[in-house]
Amino acid sequence: MAGGGAAASALSTPWRSLLQRALDGNAHLKHSTFFQLATVGGGGRPANRTVVFRGFQEQSDKIQINTDARSNKVCC
């Protein structure tokens, strides 16, 4: 992943540089972009899903994640 330059630094939240440093330092590991996303459903039942970090949305600190539609992680 590329640095991002002045535009990215103006938008960056404190955690973004930490995340970017970790991603850059572990880029040689095949699984370095996998992370767990924990949620709580409407009925109060917790769920923990493994998703894939795909980068940041352009001009934003919002992250893009992927999962597989064939898994039970995707609903409705």
C-alpha positions as MATLAB code, in Angstrom:
seq = 'MAGGGAAASALSTPWRSLLQRALDGNAHLKHSTFFQLATVGGGGRPANRTVVFRGFQEQSDKIQINTDARSNKVCC';
ca = [
       0.000    0.000    0.000;
       1.280    3.435   -0.853;
       1.964    6.168    1.692;
      -0.777    8.620    0.819;
       0.950   11.996    0.859;
      -0.291   15.312    2.195;
      -3.975   14.723    1.402;
      -4.041   11.505    3.428;
      -2.154   13.013    6.364;
      -4.645   15.894    6.569;
      -7.504   13.408    6.894;
      -5.783   10.816    9.043;
      -7.044    9.784   12.398;
      -4.425    8.750   14.996;
      -4.985    5.018   14.428;
      -4.453    5.153   10.664;
      -0.691    5.658   10.850;
      -0.416    2.804   13.366;
      -2.429    0.512   11.110;
      -0.419    1.525    8.049;
       2.864    0.892    9.872;
       1.675   -2.574   10.934;
       0.509   -3.402    7.400;
       3.781   -2.224    5.870;
       5.866   -4.110    8.425;
       3.958   -7.341    7.859;
       3.378   -7.107    4.103;
       5.541  -10.205    3.580;
       2.979  -12.308    5.497;
       0.190  -13.697    3.304;
      -2.408  -13.361    6.075;
      -1.393   -9.855    7.223;
      -4.556   -8.235    5.836;
      -6.991  -10.578    7.609;
      -8.654   -9.312   10.763;
     -11.603  -10.137   12.964;
     -14.747   -7.999   13.009;
     -17.003   -8.534   16.010;
     -20.664   -7.524   15.882;
     -23.827   -8.045   17.898;
     -26.998   -9.033   16.064;
     -30.514   -7.744   16.678;
     -31.212  -10.564   19.115;
     -28.104   -9.747   21.137;
     -26.131  -12.697   19.784;
     -22.450  -11.879   19.221;
     -20.633  -12.889   16.067;
     -16.958  -12.760   15.158;
     -16.031  -12.741   11.486;
     -12.724  -12.854    9.647;
     -12.626  -10.269    6.865;
      -9.955   -8.944    4.505;
      -8.649   -5.378    4.724;
      -8.473   -3.982    1.180;
      -7.305   -0.450    1.875;
      -8.811    2.918    2.596;
     -11.537    4.628    0.595;
     -10.082    7.435   -1.502;
      -9.723   10.741    0.373;
     -11.022    9.117    3.564;
     -10.040    7.193    6.680;
     -12.876    4.719    6.029;
     -11.588    1.198    5.540;
     -12.617   -1.186    2.799;
     -13.101   -4.810    3.766;
     -13.997   -7.940    1.843;
     -15.496  -11.240    2.753;
     -16.849  -14.091    0.667;
     -20.554  -14.086   -0.265;
     -20.549  -17.894   -0.075;
     -19.921  -17.803    3.666;
     -22.522  -17.381    6.384;
     -21.045  -13.955    7.186;
     -23.173  -12.326    4.511;
     -26.787  -11.797    5.360;
     -29.783  -10.855    3.261;
];
